[in-house]
């Protein structure tokens, strides 16, 4: 159902309760650092935050460290099989049972700036006043050298719809088509219509799929101005993009959970690829082989 035609029961919130959704696995120091930055950030007027953290089978004491250091964190224990998307799906599903005004996706390796939450809230307030309340706001991150790492992107062309370039502006919001889930603010109205992340995706692609579903339903996604924090790009070593490893190893990586697992990629391309979906599906596997 298009968002503009949605009829939802709306509450008048004096206090905007925000569920911060996170998932982690064996990154104790990074997870604790991300939570410390989150709780140290300035809160927008009327905001209160509650963290739902899925600890996906960590064996390094992550859950214990978080429980000892932070009071306002609800920990859900996984068995190590969830990875990012399914861990976030569980956190989202758990939070949606309660009365939250916003849901904030946050990667456990993202270190928020002190004004990050205020920037997201102000951007949403301005955009919702101009375009309606069915707005998702994405926060851009920078790497250690200050270069843009994660945020929002647009397709490079009609026939290159799954090849994206990042969009960003230092002083004004920029509309985008897809988003990374490192830092994204989703209002309750959007979550009630779009629902949860799709657990068909094992690790990646869930955030991209969610953004495309929002836009298909008539919603809009904007990148907040400037940066909201630090998060370095994942290295390409020992991935299917690493040209220094063997062809067999690259193909194993591309079909693994952290690459483009066949079932997930098939669902994604069929859902969003139009009549050319078989070509989009086959292309990355073919390109890996011919390289």
C-alpha positions in Angstrom: 0.0 0.0 0.0 1.5 3.4 -0.9 2.6 5.3 2.1 0.7 8.4 1.0 -2.6 6.5 1.2 -1.8 4.8 4.5 -4.3 5.3 7.3 -2.5 4.8 10.7 -3.5 5.4 14.2 -1.2 8.2 15.5 -0.3 8.9 19.1 0.6 12.3 20.5 4.0 11.6 22.0 5.4 14.1 24.5 8.4 11.8 24.8 9.9 10.2 21.7 11.0 6.7 22.8 13.8 5.5 20.4 14.8 1.9 20.0 18.5 1.6 19.0 18.9 -1.7 17.2 22.3 -3.4 17.1 23.8 -6.8 16.5 27.3 -8.0 17.3 29.7 -11.0 17.2 33.0 -11.2 19.0 33.9 -7.5 18.8 33.8 -6.7 22.5 35.9 -3.6 22.4 34.3 -2.2 19.3 30.8 -2.9 20.6 31.5 -1.3 23.9 33.1 1.7 22.2 30.1 2.2 20.0 27.7 2.0 22.9 29.8 4.5 24.9 29.7 7.0 22.0 25.9 6.5 21.7 25.3 7.1 25.4 27.7 10.1 25.4 26.0 11.8 22.4 23.6 14.7 23.1 20.0 13.7 23.1 17.5 15.7 21.1 14.7 17.4 23.0 12.1 14.8 24.1 14.2 11.8 23.1 14.9 8.8 25.3 16.8 5.8 24.0 16.6 2.1 24.7 19.1 -0.3 23.1 18.2 -3.8 21.8 21.4 -5.6 21.2 21.5 -9.1 19.6 24.7 -10.8 20.7 25.1 -13.5 18.1 27.0 -16.2 20.0 30.0 -14.1 21.0 32.7 -16.1 22.9 34.9 -13.1 23.8 32.7 -11.8 26.7 30.9 -9.1 24.6 27.5 -9.7 26.3 29.0 -9.7 29.8 31.0 -6.5 29.1 27.9 -4.7 27.8 25.8 -5.9 30.8 28.4 -4.7 33.3 29.0 -1.3 31.7 25.6 -0.2 30.4 22.2 -0.3 32.1 19.9 0.6 29.3 20.8 -2.2 27.0 18.5 -5.2 26.5 20.6 -8.2 25.3 19.2 -11.0 23.1 21.4 -14.1 22.9 21.9 -15.7 19.5 23.8 -18.9 18.6 26.3 -17.5 16.1 24.2 -18.3 13.0 22.4 -15.0 12.5 25.0 -12.6 11.0 24.1 -8.9 10.5 20.7 -9.0 8.7 19.1 -11.8 10.7 20.4 -10.4 13.9 19.0 -7.0 13.1 15.7 -8.7 12.0 15.4 -10.2 15.5 16.2 -6.9 17.3 13.7 -5.1 15.0 11.0 -7.7 15.6 11.5 -7.5 19.4 11.4 -3.7 19.4 8.3 -3.5 17.2 6.2 -5.2 19.9 6.5 -2.1 21.9 5.6 1.6 21.5 8.6 3.2 20.0 8.5 6.4 18.0 11.7 5.8 16.1 14.0 2.9 15.3 17.7 3.6 14.9 19.8 1.1 13.1 23.4 1.3 14.4 26.4 -0.9 13.5 28.5 -1.9 16.5 31.6 -0.6 14.8 30.2 2.9 14.3 31.4 5.6 16.7 28.8 8.4 16.7 29.8 12.0 17.0 28.5 13.9 19.9 25.9 15.8 17.8 24.9 12.8 15.7 21.5 12.1 17.3 20.5 15.8 17.2 21.5 16.0 13.5 19.4 13.0 12.6 16.4 14.3 14.6 16.6 17.8 13.2 17.0 16.5 9.6 13.9 14.3 10.1 11.9 17.2 11.6 12.7 19.5 8.7 12.1 16.9 6.0 8.9 15.6 7.5 7.6 19.2 7.7 8.3 19.6 4.0 7.6 16.2 2.6 5.4 14.3 5.1 6.3 12.0 7.9 7.2 8.9 5.7 10.9 9.8 5.6 13.9 7.7 6.5 17.1 9.6 7.4 20.5 8.0 6.8 23.6 9.1 8.6 26.9 9.1 6.6 30.1 7.9 8.3 33.7 8.7 7.5 36.8 6.5 7.8 39.9 7.3 9.9 41.2 9.6 7.2 37.9 11.6 7.0 36.7 10.1 3.8 33.1 9.1 3.2 32.6 5.4 4.0 29.0 4.5 4.5 25.6 6.2 4.0 23.2 6.6 1.0 23.7 5.9 -2.6 22.0 6.1 -6.0 22.1 3.7 -9.0 24.7 4.5 -11.7 22.1 4.1 -14.4 18.9 2.3 -15.5 20.9 -0.7 -16.7 23.3 -0.6 -13.8 20.6 -0.5 -11.1 22.6 -2.6 -8.6 25.8 -0.6 -9.1 25.7 2.4 -6.8 27.6 5.6 -6.1 27.5 7.3 -2.8 25.8 10.7 -2.4 26.6 13.3 0.2 26.6 17.0 1.0 28.2 18.8 3.9 25.4 21.3 4.5 22.1 20.0 3.2 20.2 16.7 3.0 20.5 14.7 -0.2 17.9 12.2 -1.5 19.1 8.7 -2.1 17.8 5.4 -3.4 19.5 2.8 -1.2 21.2 3.0 2.2 23.8 1.2 4.3 22.4 0.1 7.7 25.3 1.5 9.7 23.2 4.4 10.9 19.6 4.9 9.8 16.6 6.5 11.5 13.3 4.9 10.7 10.0 6.4 12.0 7.3 4.2 13.4 4.9 5.1 10.6 7.3 3.7 8.0 8.1 0.6 10.1 4.3 -0.2 10.5 3.9 -0.2 6.7 7.1 -1.7 5.4 7.6 -4.1 8.3 10.9 -5.7 9.3 14.1 -6.6 7.4 13.5 -9.7 5.3 15.3 -12.7 6.9 15.8 -14.3 3.5 19.0 -12.2 3.4 21.6 -13.9 5.5 24.1 -11.1 6.1 24.1 -8.2 3.6 21.5 -6.9 1.1 18.8 -6.6 3.8 19.4 -2.8 4.2 19.4 -2.2 0.5 16.2 -4.3 0.0 14.5 -2.3 2.8 15.3 1.0 1.2 14.0 -0.2 -2.1 10.8 -1.4 -0.5 10.4 2.0 1.2 10.7 3.8 -2.1 8.4 1.4 -3.9 5.7 2.1 -1.2 6.0 5.8 -1.8 8.4 6.7 1.0 11.6 8.8 0.6 15.1 8.4 1.9 17.5 11.2 2.6 21.1 11.4 3.7 21.6 13.8 6.6 24.1 16.6 5.9 27.7 16.1 6.9 28.8 13.1 9.0 27.4 11.4 12.0 30.4 9.4 13.0 33.3 7.2 12.2 33.2 3.7 10.6 36.0 2.4 8.4 35.2 0.4 5.2 35.5 -3.3 5.4 38.7 -4.6 3.9 38.6 -6.4 0.5 41.3 -8.9 1.5 40.0 -12.5 1.7 36.8 -11.6 -0.1 35.6 -12.3 -3.6 37.0 -8.9 -4.7 40.5 -9.9 -3.6 42.5 -10.6 -6.8 45.4 -12.0 -4.9 43.6 -15.2 -4.0 42.8 -18.1 -6.2 39.7 -18.4 -8.4 38.3 -21.2 -6.3 38.7 -19.2 -3.2 37.1 -16.1 -4.8 34.1 -18.2 -5.9 33.8 -19.7 -2.5 33.7 -16.3 -1.0 31.1 -14.8 -3.4 28.7 -17.6 -2.6 29.3 -17.5 1.1 27.1 -15.6 3.7 29.3 -12.5 3.5 29.3 -12.4 -0.2 26.3 -13.0 -2.5 24.8 -16.3 -1.3 22.8 -17.8 -4.1 19.3 -17.9 -2.4 19.6 -14.3 -1.1 20.9 -12.9 -4.3 18.3 -14.7 -6.3 15.5 -13.2 -4.1 17.0 -9.7 -4.3 17.4 -9.7 -8.1 14.0 -11.2 -8.8 12.4 -8.7 -6.4 14.1 -5.6 -7.7 15.6 -6.4 -11.1 12.6 -6.2 -13.4 12.6 -8.3 -16.6 16.4 -8.3 -16.7 16.7 -10.0 -13.3 18.3 -13.2 -14.7 21.2 -11.1 -16.1 21.6 -9.2 -12.9 21.6 -12.5 -11.0 24.3 -14.2 -13.2 26.6 -11.3 -13.8 28.6 -11.1 -10.5 29.2 -14.9 -10.5 30.3 -14.8 -14.2 32.5 -11.7 -13.6 34.2 -13.5 -10.7 34.9 -16.5 -12.9 36.3 -14.6 -15.9 38.6 -12.5 -13.7 
